[in-house]
Amino acid sequence: MSFVIQKNDGLAKGLIWAVSFVVFAVVVILGRVKLEVDLGFDVHVFAAINAVINSVVAFLLVLGLISAKKGQYERHRRTMMAAILLSLVFLVFYIAHHLLAGDTRFGGEDAIRYIYYFILITHIILAAIILPFILFTAYRALIGENVAHRKLAKITWPIWFYVAVTGPVVYLLISPYY
């Protein structure tokens, strides 16, 4: 497999941390803002789209893992890049949904309430920390440091997969209250 970019750890680290910080800050800041705009359609469609995107990302993560295990490294690279690009699309729709819809309160009671909040809280925490792991893991692959890539991927993959799977679960649990 050919390398896509030249190694420059100093620049890469700076860019990865800067991008991760900016994305986190934008999500936090815009999560507190609600635009009062009538787009002529139910803005919760963005949440439904995000659930689908997260499901596809989860599928791609499994496909990527299988491809890597089979030694199909070019297929693995394409699959993982697709997962990263879809995650970027997810981020745009996530911000749009929260800007336009604001927060929704969960209305479930008893055990389902505790289950929902456990899934939601773990999803949010892990989603907040996964971006630099994804970017560092991708960077190591793109510069051809496969041993470092695999070592990071063993941490990144299960967290990213958990976030991708629990996103649609959160959506299914909260959607009746939109």
Secondary structure, DSSP 8 states (H G I E B T S, - for coil): ----S---HHHHHHHHHHHHHHHHHHHHHHTT-------SS-TTHHHHHHHHHHHHHHHHHHHHHHHHHTT-HHHHHHHHHHHHHHHHHHHHHHHHHHHHH--------THHHHHHHHHHHHHHHHHHHHHHHHHHHHHHHHTT-HHHHHHHHHHHHHHHHHHHHHHHHHHHHHGGG-
